[in-house]
């Protein structure tokens, strides 16, 4: 599967970039990255384990996808 990712040093950086570019911030293979929303859907449909990264009142939270907590 060909997925374009932009890797960041921190989850906060990935979340900020994704929000500014209408992308999704995810934790993929233990790395915070930004991907297109369509690519995030493709990962989910393909059964890839990852987690969405979200900022909830200044705290980074993860939302696991496909049954594996990351």
PyMOL CGO cylinders between C-alpha atoms (Angstrom):
from pymol import cmd
from pymol.cgo import CYLINDER

trace = [
    CYLINDER, 0.00, 0.00, 0.00, 1.38, 3.38, -1.00, 0.3, 1, 1, 1, 1, 1, 1,
    CYLINDER, 1.38, 3.38, -1.00, 0.68, 5.93, 1.75, 0.3, 1, 1, 1, 1, 1, 1,
    CYLINDER, 0.68, 5.93, 1.75, 2.22, 9.41, 1.85, 0.3, 1, 1, 1, 1, 1, 1,
    CYLINDER, 2.22, 9.41, 1.85, 3.26, 10.40, 5.35, 0.3, 1, 1, 1, 1, 1, 1,
    CYLINDER, 3.26, 10.40, 5.35, 4.94, 13.43, 6.85, 0.3, 1, 1, 1, 1, 1, 1,
    CYLINDER, 4.94, 13.43, 6.85, 6.81, 12.40, 9.99, 0.3, 1, 1, 1, 1, 1, 1,
    CYLINDER, 6.81, 12.40, 9.99, 7.17, 14.66, 13.04, 0.3, 1, 1, 1, 1, 1, 1,
    CYLINDER, 7.17, 14.66, 13.04, 9.25, 14.59, 16.21, 0.3, 1, 1, 1, 1, 1, 1,
    CYLINDER, 9.25, 14.59, 16.21, 6.22, 14.99, 18.47, 0.3, 1, 1, 1, 1, 1, 1,
    CYLINDER, 6.22, 14.99, 18.47, 2.53, 14.19, 18.44, 0.3, 1, 1, 1, 1, 1, 1,
    CYLINDER, 2.53, 14.19, 18.44, 1.75, 17.87, 19.04, 0.3, 1, 1, 1, 1, 1, 1,
    CYLINDER, 1.75, 17.87, 19.04, 3.60, 18.85, 15.86, 0.3, 1, 1, 1, 1, 1, 1,
    CYLINDER, 3.60, 18.85, 15.86, 1.73, 16.19, 13.85, 0.3, 1, 1, 1, 1, 1, 1,
    CYLINDER, 1.73, 16.19, 13.85, -1.62, 17.34, 15.25, 0.3, 1, 1, 1, 1, 1, 1,
    CYLINDER, -1.62, 17.34, 15.25, -0.91, 21.02, 14.48, 0.3, 1, 1, 1, 1, 1, 1,
    CYLINDER, -0.91, 21.02, 14.48, 0.25, 20.27, 10.93, 0.3, 1, 1, 1, 1, 1, 1,
    CYLINDER, 0.25, 20.27, 10.93, -2.70, 17.99, 10.22, 0.3, 1, 1, 1, 1, 1, 1,
    CYLINDER, -2.70, 17.99, 10.22, -5.17, 20.59, 11.51, 0.3, 1, 1, 1, 1, 1, 1,
    CYLINDER, -5.17, 20.59, 11.51, -3.64, 23.31, 9.34, 0.3, 1, 1, 1, 1, 1, 1,
    CYLINDER, -3.64, 23.31, 9.34, -3.67, 21.15, 6.21, 0.3, 1, 1, 1, 1, 1, 1,
    CYLINDER, -3.67, 21.15, 6.21, -7.02, 19.33, 6.71, 0.3, 1, 1, 1, 1, 1, 1,
    CYLINDER, -7.02, 19.33, 6.71, -5.19, 16.03, 7.23, 0.3, 1, 1, 1, 1, 1, 1,
    CYLINDER, -5.19, 16.03, 7.23, -5.26, 13.34, 9.92, 0.3, 1, 1, 1, 1, 1, 1,
    CYLINDER, -5.26, 13.34, 9.92, -2.63, 13.02, 12.63, 0.3, 1, 1, 1, 1, 1, 1,
    CYLINDER, -2.63, 13.02, 12.63, -1.88, 9.39, 13.44, 0.3, 1, 1, 1, 1, 1, 1,
    CYLINDER, -1.88, 9.39, 13.44, 0.58, 7.25, 15.35, 0.3, 1, 1, 1, 1, 1, 1,
    CYLINDER, 0.58, 7.25, 15.35, 1.86, 4.71, 12.83, 0.3, 1, 1, 1, 1, 1, 1,
    CYLINDER, 1.86, 4.71, 12.83, 4.61, 2.25, 13.77, 0.3, 1, 1, 1, 1, 1, 1,
    CYLINDER, 4.61, 2.25, 13.77, 5.16, 4.30, 16.95, 0.3, 1, 1, 1, 1, 1, 1,
    CYLINDER, 5.16, 4.30, 16.95, 5.84, 7.46, 14.91, 0.3, 1, 1, 1, 1, 1, 1,
    CYLINDER, 5.84, 7.46, 14.91, 3.67, 10.58, 14.87, 0.3, 1, 1, 1, 1, 1, 1,
    CYLINDER, 3.67, 10.58, 14.87, 2.78, 11.35, 11.27, 0.3, 1, 1, 1, 1, 1, 1,
    CYLINDER, 2.78, 11.35, 11.27, 0.27, 13.32, 9.22, 0.3, 1, 1, 1, 1, 1, 1,
    CYLINDER, 0.27, 13.32, 9.22, -1.57, 11.59, 6.39, 0.3, 1, 1, 1, 1, 1, 1,
    CYLINDER, -1.57, 11.59, 6.39, -4.42, 12.57, 4.11, 0.3, 1, 1, 1, 1, 1, 1,
    CYLINDER, -4.42, 12.57, 4.11, -7.85, 11.72, 5.46, 0.3, 1, 1, 1, 1, 1, 1,
    CYLINDER, -7.85, 11.72, 5.46, -8.31, 9.38, 2.50, 0.3, 1, 1, 1, 1, 1, 1,
    CYLINDER, -8.31, 9.38, 2.50, -5.06, 7.54, 3.34, 0.3, 1, 1, 1, 1, 1, 1,
    CYLINDER, -5.06, 7.54, 3.34, -6.18, 7.20, 6.97, 0.3, 1, 1, 1, 1, 1, 1,
    CYLINDER, -6.18, 7.20, 6.97, -9.40, 5.58, 5.74, 0.3, 1, 1, 1, 1, 1, 1,
    CYLINDER, -9.40, 5.58, 5.74, -7.37, 3.27, 3.48, 0.3, 1, 1, 1, 1, 1, 1,
    CYLINDER, -7.37, 3.27, 3.48, -5.21, 2.21, 6.44, 0.3, 1, 1, 1, 1, 1, 1,
    CYLINDER, -5.21, 2.21, 6.44, -8.31, 1.48, 8.49, 0.3, 1, 1, 1, 1, 1, 1,
    CYLINDER, -8.31, 1.48, 8.49, -9.98, -0.49, 5.70, 0.3, 1, 1, 1, 1, 1, 1,
    CYLINDER, -9.98, -0.49, 5.70, -6.80, -2.52, 5.12, 0.3, 1, 1, 1, 1, 1, 1,
    CYLINDER, -6.80, -2.52, 5.12, -6.71, -3.58, 8.77, 0.3, 1, 1, 1, 1, 1, 1,
    CYLINDER, -6.71, -3.58, 8.77, -3.52, -1.71, 9.65, 0.3, 1, 1, 1, 1, 1, 1,
    CYLINDER, -3.52, -1.71, 9.65, -3.12, -1.04, 13.38, 0.3, 1, 1, 1, 1, 1, 1,
    CYLINDER, -3.12, -1.04, 13.38, -2.61, 2.64, 14.17, 0.3, 1, 1, 1, 1, 1, 1,
    CYLINDER, -2.61, 2.64, 14.17, -4.08, 5.35, 16.36, 0.3, 1, 1, 1, 1, 1, 1,
    CYLINDER, -4.08, 5.35, 16.36, -5.53, 8.73, 15.56, 0.3, 1, 1, 1, 1, 1, 1,
    CYLINDER, -5.53, 8.73, 15.56, -3.85, 11.54, 17.52, 0.3, 1, 1, 1, 1, 1, 1,
    CYLINDER, -3.85, 11.54, 17.52, -6.11, 14.19, 19.02, 0.3, 1, 1, 1, 1, 1, 1,
    CYLINDER, -6.11, 14.19, 19.02, -5.69, 17.23, 21.22, 0.3, 1, 1, 1, 1, 1, 1,
    CYLINDER, -5.69, 17.23, 21.22, -8.28, 17.22, 24.00, 0.3, 1, 1, 1, 1, 1, 1,
    CYLINDER, -8.28, 17.22, 24.00, -8.02, 20.42, 26.04, 0.3, 1, 1, 1, 1, 1, 1,
    CYLINDER, -8.02, 20.42, 26.04, -4.24, 20.46, 25.75, 0.3, 1, 1, 1, 1, 1, 1,
    CYLINDER, -4.24, 20.46, 25.75, -3.72, 16.74, 26.34, 0.3, 1, 1, 1, 1, 1, 1,
    CYLINDER, -3.72, 16.74, 26.34, -2.74, 14.42, 23.50, 0.3, 1, 1, 1, 1, 1, 1,
    CYLINDER, -2.74, 14.42, 23.50, -5.01, 11.39, 23.33, 0.3, 1, 1, 1, 1, 1, 1,
    CYLINDER, -5.01, 11.39, 23.33, -4.87, 8.37, 21.04, 0.3, 1, 1, 1, 1, 1, 1,
    CYLINDER, -4.87, 8.37, 21.04, -7.81, 6.60, 19.47, 0.3, 1, 1, 1, 1, 1, 1,
    CYLINDER, -7.81, 6.60, 19.47, -6.75, 3.04, 18.59, 0.3, 1, 1, 1, 1, 1, 1,
    CYLINDER, -6.75, 3.04, 18.59, -7.90, 1.60, 15.27, 0.3, 1, 1, 1, 1, 1, 1,
    CYLINDER, -7.90, 1.60, 15.27, -8.09, -2.07, 14.29, 0.3, 1, 1, 1, 1, 1, 1,
    CYLINDER, -8.09, -2.07, 14.29, -7.85, -3.64, 17.69, 0.3, 1, 1, 1, 1, 1, 1,
    CYLINDER, -7.85, -3.64, 17.69, -4.33, -2.90, 18.80, 0.3, 1, 1, 1, 1, 1, 1,
    CYLINDER, -4.33, -2.90, 18.80, -3.45, -0.20, 21.28, 0.3, 1, 1, 1, 1, 1, 1,
    CYLINDER, -3.45, -0.20, 21.28, -0.35, 1.69, 20.23, 0.3, 1, 1, 1, 1, 1, 1,
]
cmd.load_cgo(trace, "trace")
